[in-house]
């Protein structure tokens, strides 16, 4: 299959869906890191000392911070990158991609260092292997996000990768600064969550973002929170060192008056509670999995989304049961960036005023389409999504006009 082609706009799509700037209220703001992705398609990961040639290669702007915004822009949302960029050849690739995609850079520029890059290897089974460097995006001061001031209509994307680099102190400062503000925050757990120190993890939990992760990351979270299979009313952070031995989190987590006592988050949770009761899945959720993720959401005291590949995504509120929202059939040729596509569409959908249920269902479809093309930033544009034959299944969970109104920016 060829690399992604984003030019297809079918005739029956609303004219308003064709605009890349349909949404005039709010932006998706990414505090995640932007780097350069050097992607290669290979038959199998080479053995030590072995040489081989890639079947396909591509060098593009990437990293979760960029890929999420690319997906949000594909949905017609305004987008801005608040993370730090460097100065050099790799940084120029990122800056060019931001300009080409209409993404504003509101973060700092570090003149003395280039941005980092990542080599992504995808084998014939569409499994991915990564080797990354750390660049300017990881070497910042505490004040890196001081000029970022989200409004109540914005959706802010946070990444777990930020918590294991020098950017962590800047992110924690941002959390302190925005504790009382009212906007929606989405926290992408990332596979490095096990490396985050307990005090920092507790700060993220108290901030009460919407949590999104994959199955293995959910397992890591359960381990970090000390959640046993039988389930407990109180959970403790798995201790990383002697200094954090006394830290204990009770379930529910204290509901502080933070930014994440947010009206939009609460509204999404209310919609979720109302919709999940009357919506059936085409697949039968595994009871133990459902209980596990519902318990994890209660421990986090926040909505939780666990995407699980071809099965779909589990959606959990902190007060209700977990529901499996099914995926859509797809012929995957490159799964690199599928999670970022899912999260970016989720952020843009929340910006449109969708419930979490609607947002996850649309994100499932967009991610299914994205894996059918090569490249980490392969999220299809909204007209391509709504013209897909599988979109009718999304509409079954909402009235056609209501959902299209939200997609076109009329329903918020």
Backbone torsions as a table, in degrees:
resi	resn	phi	psi	omega
1	UNK	NA	141.8	-176.3
2	UNK	-76.2	170.5	177.0
3	UNK	-67.3	165.2	-168.6
4	UNK	-62.2	138.3	175.6
5	UNK	-120.6	114.1	-174.2
6	UNK	-102.6	26.1	-174.6
7	UNK	-96.0	-9.6	-172.7
8	UNK	-77.8	119.3	174.2
9	UNK	-131.2	111.6	-175.6
10	UNK	-83.1	155.7	-168.1
11	UNK	-66.0	-28.3	-173.9
12	UNK	-83.2	-5.7	178.5
13	UNK	-70.8	142.8	177.2
14	UNK	-56.5	142.6	178.0
15	UNK	-57.9	-35.6	-178.6
16	UNK	-64.7	-22.7	179.7
17	UNK	-77.8	-12.6	-177.5
18	UNK	-81.4	-18.4	-175.7
19	UNK	-78.9	135.8	177.7
20	UNK	-80.9	-6.2	178.4
21	UNK	-127.3	49.8	-178.6
22	UNK	-67.9	-36.3	-173.5
23	UNK	-90.3	116.8	-176.1
24	UNK	-98.2	-6.0	-178.3
25	UNK	-117.0	120.8	174.3
26	UNK	83.3	164.9	179.4
27	UNK	-140.7	157.9	166.8
28	UNK	-91.5	119.1	-177.9
29	UNK	-110.1	124.0	-177.9
30	UNK	-105.3	124.2	170.7
31	UNK	-99.4	6.2	176.8
32	UNK	-77.0	163.0	-173.7
33	UNK	-83.7	140.6	175.0
34	UNK	-108.7	129.0	178.7
35	UNK	-135.2	-171.3	174.9
36	UNK	-106.7	132.6	176.6
37	UNK	-98.1	122.3	170.7
38	UNK	-104.1	98.3	-173.6
39	UNK	-97.8	138.8	178.0
40	UNK	-135.7	136.3	175.7
41	UNK	-99.9	122.1	-176.9
42	UNK	-134.6	162.0	178.9
43	UNK	-70.0	-43.1	-178.9
44	UNK	-157.8	156.5	177.1
45	UNK	-64.1	129.2	-176.9
46	UNK	-67.8	151.5	173.0
47	UNK	-75.5	159.7	177.7
48	UNK	-54.6	130.0	179.2
49	UNK	84.2	-5.2	-178.0
50	UNK	-86.3	145.5	176.2
51	UNK	-112.2	140.7	175.0
52	UNK	-154.1	164.8	177.0
53	UNK	-107.9	142.1	178.2
54	UNK	-77.2	146.8	176.0
55	UNK	-76.5	-23.3	-175.4
56	UNK	-157.8	142.6	176.7
57	UNK	-145.0	155.9	-178.6
58	UNK	-156.7	138.5	176.1
59	UNK	-120.1	111.8	-173.9
60	UNK	-143.6	163.9	171.8
61	UNK	-63.1	142.6	-178.3
62	UNK	-160.6	-146.0	-170.6
63	UNK	81.5	152.0	-176.5
64	UNK	-58.7	-35.2	-177.8
65	UNK	-62.7	-37.2	177.5
66	UNK	-82.6	-46.5	-174.3
67	UNK	-59.9	-38.4	178.4
68	UNK	-63.8	-41.3	179.4
69	UNK	-70.2	-35.6	175.8
70	UNK	-58.6	-43.8	179.2
71	UNK	-67.0	-40.0	178.2
72	UNK	-62.7	-40.2	177.5
73	UNK	-66.1	-36.3	177.9
74	UNK	-61.0	-28.0	177.6
75	UNK	-86.4	-1.8	177.6
76	UNK	93.8	10.4	-179.0
77	UNK	-87.6	150.6	169.4
78	UNK	-70.0	149.2	-175.4
79	UNK	-147.5	143.3	177.2
80	UNK	-142.8	140.9	178.5
81	UNK	-98.8	118.9	-177.3
82	UNK	-100.2	-3.3	-177.7
83	UNK	-81.7	170.0	-174.0
84	UNK	-82.7	137.9	172.2
85	UNK	-113.5	155.1	-179.9
86	UNK	-97.1	-158.2	180.0
87	UNK	-136.0	115.2	-178.1
88	UNK	156.5	-170.0	-174.7
89	UNK	-63.2	-42.8	-179.8
90	UNK	-68.1	-42.7	178.8
91	UNK	-61.8	-35.3	179.2
92	UNK	-64.0	-36.1	177.1
93	UNK	-61.4	-43.5	-179.3
94	UNK	-66.4	-46.9	-177.7
95	UNK	-62.6	-37.7	177.5
96	UNK	-64.7	-42.4	-179.9
97	UNK	-66.3	-38.2	176.9
98	UNK	-60.5	-46.4	-179.4
99	UNK	-63.4	-45.2	-178.2
100	UNK	-63.9	-30.0	-176.8
101	UNK	-101.2	7.5	176.6
102	UNK	68.9	31.7	178.8
103	UNK	-102.8	124.0	-178.6
104	UNK	-80.6	140.8	172.8
105	UNK	-101.8	112.5	-179.1
106	UNK	-107.4	0.7	-178.8
107	UNK	-88.6	-175.5	-178.2
108	UNK	-81.6	159.4	171.8
109	UNK	-115.9	127.1	179.3
110	UNK	-100.2	109.8	-170.6
111	UNK	-72.0	-30.4	-171.2
112	UNK	-87.3	4.6	-175.8
113	UNK	-151.1	145.8	177.8
114	UNK	-82.0	163.3	174.0
115	UNK	-73.7	161.2	-178.9
116	UNK	-83.4	174.4	177.3
117	UNK	-143.1	164.5	-177.9
118	UNK	-135.7	134.0	172.8
119	UNK	-96.3	117.9	-178.4
120	UNK	-111.1	117.6	179.9
121	UNK	-105.2	123.2	178.5
122	UNK	-115.1	122.1	-176.8
123	UNK	-90.2	-177.6	-175.2
124	UNK	-66.4	-15.3	176.4
125	UNK	-95.0	9.4	-179.8
126	UNK	66.2	20.1	173.9
127	UNK	-86.5	148.5	-171.3
128	UNK	-116.1	145.8	174.3
129	UNK	-132.5	134.8	-174.2
130	UNK	-122.4	143.2	168.5
131	UNK	-131.4	120.6	-172.5
132	UNK	-121.3	155.0	170.7
133	UNK	-111.2	162.4	174.9
134	UNK	-108.4	127.0	-179.6
135	UNK	-121.7	-149.6	-176.0
136	UNK	-58.5	-30.9	-178.3
137	UNK	-62.6	-19.0	-178.7
138	UNK	-101.5	-9.9	-172.5
139	UNK	-118.0	78.7	-174.4
140	UNK	-130.3	168.4	179.5
141	UNK	-93.9	172.4	179.9
142	UNK	-60.6	-24.0	-174.5
143	UNK	-90.9	8.4	-172.1
144	UNK	-57.1	-33.2	-177.4
145	UNK	-107.5	13.9	-174.9
146	UNK	-65.2	-24.6	-178.7
147	UNK	-95.2	8.4	178.4
148	UNK	-95.3	116.4	-175.4
149	UNK	-127.9	84.2	-179.8
150	UNK	-64.1	146.9	174.8
151	UNK	-94.7	171.7	-178.5
152	UNK	-64.3	-18.5	-179.3
153	UNK	-94.5	1.6	-178.0
154	UNK	-88.6	160.1	169.6
155	UNK	-118.1	124.9	-175.9
156	UNK	-108.1	126.3	180.0
157	UNK	-97.1	127.6	178.3
158	UNK	-119.4	144.4	-176.7
159	UNK	-123.7	140.4	176.8
160	UNK	-63.3	-27.9	178.4
161	UNK	-59.2	-32.4	-179.3
162	UNK	-63.4	-26.7	-173.9
163	UNK	-79.3	-9.3	-178.9
164	UNK	-116.6	24.3	177.1
165	UNK	-132.1	-179.2	178.2
166	UNK	-64.5	-12.6	-179.9
167	UNK	-76.4	-12.2	-175.6
168	UNK	-56.8	-44.7	-177.4
169	UNK	-63.1	-34.2	177.8
170	UNK	-69.7	-38.8	179.0
171	UNK	-66.7	-41.9	178.4
172	UNK	-63.1	-36.0	175.4
173	UNK	-64.5	-38.9	177.1
174	UNK	-63.3	-42.5	178.3
175	UNK	-60.1	-43.8	178.9
176	UNK	-61.8	-41.6	-176.1
177	UNK	-68.9	-33.2	-173.7
178	UNK	-104.2	13.4	-173.8
179	UNK	-54.7	-37.8	-175.2
180	UNK	-99.1	-0.7	-177.8
181	UNK	-83.6	161.0	-172.6
182	UNK	-116.9	95.3	172.4
183	UNK	-148.3	166.4	-179.6
184	UNK	-87.9	130.6	176.5
185	UNK	-116.0	137.9	176.9
186	UNK	-120.5	122.7	-179.3
187	UNK	-107.3	118.3	178.6
188	UNK	-91.4	111.6	-168.0
189	UNK	-58.7	-50.8	-178.7
190	UNK	74.6	156.8	-176.8
191	UNK	-73.7	-4.2	-179.7
192	UNK	-96.0	11.9	-177.3
193	UNK	-60.1	-26.4	179.5
194	UNK	-69.7	-17.0	-179.3
195	UNK	-93.1	-6.7	-178.1
196	UNK	-76.8	132.3	-178.6
197	UNK	-68.9	156.4	-171.3
198	UNK	-63.0	-38.0	-179.5
199	UNK	-64.2	-40.7	178.7
200	UNK	-68.1	-41.5	178.2
201	UNK	-61.6	-39.4	178.0
202	UNK	-63.1	-38.0	178.6
203	UNK	-62.9	-41.6	178.7
204	UNK	-64.0	-43.1	179.7
205	UNK	-61.1	-43.4	-179.4
206	UNK	-67.2	-24.5	179.6
207	UNK	-71.8	-22.5	175.5
208	UNK	58.7	56.7	171.3
209	UNK	-79.3	174.9	164.4
210	UNK	-78.8	126.7	-177.2
211	UNK	-96.0	136.2	175.1
212	UNK	-135.4	137.5	-175.5
213	UNK	-161.9	174.1	172.2
214	UNK	-101.1	-176.6	-173.6
215	UNK	-64.2	-44.0	-177.9
216	UNK	-67.1	-35.7	177.4
217	UNK	-68.6	-35.0	175.3
218	UNK	-63.5	-39.1	176.7
219	UNK	-60.4	-42.9	179.1
220	UNK	-63.4	-40.2	178.6
221	UNK	-63.3	-43.6	178.0
222	UNK	-58.6	-42.4	179.6
223	UNK	-65.3	-44.4	-179.8
224	UNK	-62.8	-34.9	-178.1
225	UNK	-86.8	-4.1	178.1
226	UNK	69.2	31.1	-178.3
227	UNK	-83.0	119.3	179.5
228	UNK	-83.7	160.2	-178.7
229	UNK	-59.4	-33.9	-178.4
230	UNK	-73.8	-21.0	178.8
231	UNK	90.3	136.8	-180.0
232	UNK	-132.9	153.3	176.7
233	UNK	-76.6	-25.5	176.8
234	UNK	-122.7	146.3	-179.5
235	UNK	-129.4	149.4	179.5
236	UNK	-122.4	145.0	175.0
237	UNK	-66.5	132.0	174.7
238	UNK	-62.4	128.5	-171.5
239	UNK	-75.8	135.1	178.9
240	UNK	-100.2	-26.0	180.0
241	UNK	-159.3	172.5	-174.7
242	UNK	-64.4	-28.5	-176.9
243	UNK	-67.6	-21.6	-176.4
244	UNK	-108.1	12.4	-176.7
245	UNK	-61.0	-30.6	-174.4
246	UNK	-87.2	-3.5	-175.8
247	UNK	-80.1	122.5	-179.8
248	UNK	-134.1	133.8	175.7
249	UNK	-106.1	132.2	176.3
250	UNK	-98.3	150.8	178.3
251	UNK	-106.8	120.1	6.4
252	UNK	-80.8	155.2	175.9
253	UNK	-63.7	142.9	-179.1
254	UNK	-51.8	130.3	-178.2
255	UNK	-87.4	82.4	-179.5
256	UNK	-75.9	162.4	-178.8
257	UNK	-81.8	61.5	-174.5
258	UNK	-95.4	-177.9	177.2
259	UNK	-59.7	-23.7	-174.3
260	UNK	-98.0	18.2	158.4
261	UNK	-89.4	46.6	-165.6
262	UNK	-82.9	144.8	-179.6
263	UNK	-64.1	-39.0	-177.3
264	UNK	-71.2	-37.4	176.3
265	UNK	-62.8	-45.0	-178.0
266	UNK	-64.1	-38.7	178.7
267	UNK	-64.5	-40.6	179.0
268	UNK	-62.5	-38.9	179.9
269	UNK	-67.2	-37.9	178.1
270	UNK	-63.9	-43.2	178.1
271	UNK	-62.7	-40.0	180.0
272	UNK	-61.0	-46.1	-178.1
273	UNK	-61.4	-35.9	-178.9
274	UNK	-75.9	-32.4	-173.7
275	UNK	-85.6	-36.5	-173.6
276	UNK	-66.5	-27.8	-177.9
277	UNK	-67.1	-30.7	-174.8
278	UNK	-109.0	9.6	-176.6
279	UNK	-114.0	128.7	179.4
280	UNK	-102.9	149.9	179.4
281	UNK	-98.4	150.2	177.9
282	UNK	-75.3	-13.0	176.1
283	UNK	-116.1	152.1	179.4
284	UNK	-88.2	114.6	-179.8
285	UNK	-60.9	142.3	175.7
286	UNK	-75.2	120.7	-174.1
287	UNK	-53.3	-45.5	-178.2
288	UNK	-63.2	-39.0	178.2
289	UNK	-65.7	-43.8	178.5
290	UNK	-58.2	-45.5	-179.4
291	UNK	-67.2	-39.6	179.2
292	UNK	-58.7	-50.4	-175.3
293	UNK	-72.6	-32.9	174.8
294	UNK	-64.0	-39.6	178.7
295	UNK	-67.1	-38.1	178.4
296	UNK	-65.0	-41.1	177.7
297	UNK	-62.2	-38.9	177.8
298	UNK	-65.3	-38.4	178.6
299	UNK	-65.2	-37.0	178.5
300	UNK	-78.4	-18.6	-175.7
301	UNK	54.9	44.0	-176.5
302	UNK	-161.0	159.4	174.6
303	UNK	-61.2	145.2	-177.6
304	UNK	-133.5	133.2	175.1
305	UNK	-120.3	124.3	177.9
306	UNK	-118.7	106.4	179.8
307	UNK	-87.9	134.4	-171.8
308	UNK	-130.0	54.0	171.8
309	UNK	59.5	-130.6	-174.4
310	UNK	-69.2	-11.1	176.7
311	UNK	-79.3	-29.9	-177.1
312	UNK	123.0	-137.5	-179.2
313	UNK	-146.8	137.4	173.6
314	UNK	-83.9	135.3	178.3
315	UNK	-120.5	122.9	-174.4
316	UNK	-131.4	134.0	168.1
317	UNK	-97.8	164.2	-178.2
318	UNK	-76.7	-3.7	-177.3
319	UNK	-123.2	-12.4	-175.8
320	UNK	-123.6	-173.7	-179.9
321	UNK	-75.8	163.1	175.1
322	UNK	-86.1	145.1	177.7
323	UNK	-128.2	135.6	175.5
324	UNK	-88.3	114.0	175.5
325	UNK	-92.7	115.1	-169.2
326	UNK	-66.9	152.3	175.2
327	UNK	-81.9	-175.0	179.7
328	UNK	-121.4	145.2	-178.7
329	UNK	-60.2	138.0	-178.6
330	UNK	-152.1	151.4	173.6
331	UNK	-102.1	96.6	-173.2
332	UNK	-76.6	127.9	173.6
333	UNK	-114.5	-19.2	179.7
334	UNK	-160.3	109.5	-179.1
335	UNK	-90.7	1.2	-179.9
336	UNK	-63.8	118.8	179.1
337	UNK	92.1	0.1	-179.0
338	UNK	-63.1	-39.3	178.5
339	UNK	-64.9	-39.7	177.5
340	UNK	-66.3	-38.1	175.6
341	UNK	-59.8	-46.9	-179.7
342	UNK	-58.9	-46.0	-176.8
343	UNK	-69.6	-39.3	178.7
344	UNK	-64.0	-42.3	177.2
345	UNK	-66.4	-38.4	175.3
346	UNK	-57.5	-49.0	-179.5
347	UNK	-60.9	-46.1	-179.7
348	UNK	-64.4	-38.2	-179.5
349	UNK	-66.0	-40.0	175.9
350	UNK	-64.8	-35.4	176.6
351	UNK	-62.9	-32.5	179.1
352	UNK	-75.6	-10.4	-178.7
353	UNK	96.0	13.6	178.2
354	UNK	-73.6	155.7	169.2
355	UNK	-72.5	166.1	177.0
356	UNK	-61.9	-36.5	179.9
357	UNK	-61.7	-48.4	178.3
358	UNK	-62.5	-42.9	-176.6
359	UNK	-63.8	-42.8	-179.8
360	UNK	-67.8	-39.3	179.6
361	UNK	-63.1	-43.8	178.0
362	UNK	-66.6	-39.3	178.8
363	UNK	-64.7	-37.0	176.2
364	UNK	-58.9	-43.8	-179.2
365	UNK	-67.4	-45.8	-179.6
366	UNK	-59.9	-41.0	179.0
367	UNK	-66.4	-37.3	177.8
368	UNK	-62.6	-39.6	178.1
369	UNK	-70.3	-37.7	-174.4
370	UNK	-65.0	-34.6	-177.0
371	UNK	-74.3	-7.9	178.0
372	UNK	-85.7	0.8	177.0
373	UNK	-129.7	157.4	179.8
374	UNK	-85.5	148.9	176.3
375	UNK	115.1	145.1	-178.8
376	UNK	-72.4	-39.0	177.8
377	UNK	-96.5	76.4	-174.2
378	UNK	-121.9	21.5	179.2
379	UNK	-63.7	129.8	-179.5
380	UNK	-73.4	152.2	176.2
381	UNK	-69.4	158.1	-175.5
382	UNK	-55.2	-44.0	178.3
383	UNK	-58.0	-35.1	177.3
384	UNK	-66.5	-36.8	-179.9
385	UNK	-68.0	-48.8	-174.9
386	UNK	-74.0	-19.3	178.2
387	UNK	-88.0	-8.3	179.1
388	UNK	-69.5	141.3	-177.2
389	UNK	-61.2	-25.1	-179.5
390	UNK	-76.4	-12.4	-177.2
391	UNK	-64.4	-26.6	-179.5
392	UNK	-61.3	-27.3	176.8
393	UNK	-69.3	-32.6	175.0
394	UNK	-64.5	-41.5	-177.5
395	UNK	-66.7	-22.1	178.7
396	UNK	-63.6	-20.7	-178.6
397	UNK	-93.5	1.6	178.8
398	UNK	-160.0	159.2	176.9
399	UNK	-67.7	142.9	-174.5
400	UNK	-56.5	-48.9	-175.6
401	UNK	-66.4	-40.4	-178.8
402	UNK	-61.8	-46.4	-178.2
403	UNK	-68.5	-42.0	179.1
404	UNK	-64.5	-33.8	176.2
405	UNK	-62.6	-41.6	178.2
406	UNK	-66.6	-40.8	179.7
407	UNK	-64.2	-31.0	-178.3
408	UNK	-90.5	0.6	178.5
409	UNK	85.8	9.7	-177.2
410	UNK	-95.3	-16.0	-170.1
411	UNK	-99.6	4.9	-177.1
412	UNK	-87.7	NA	NA
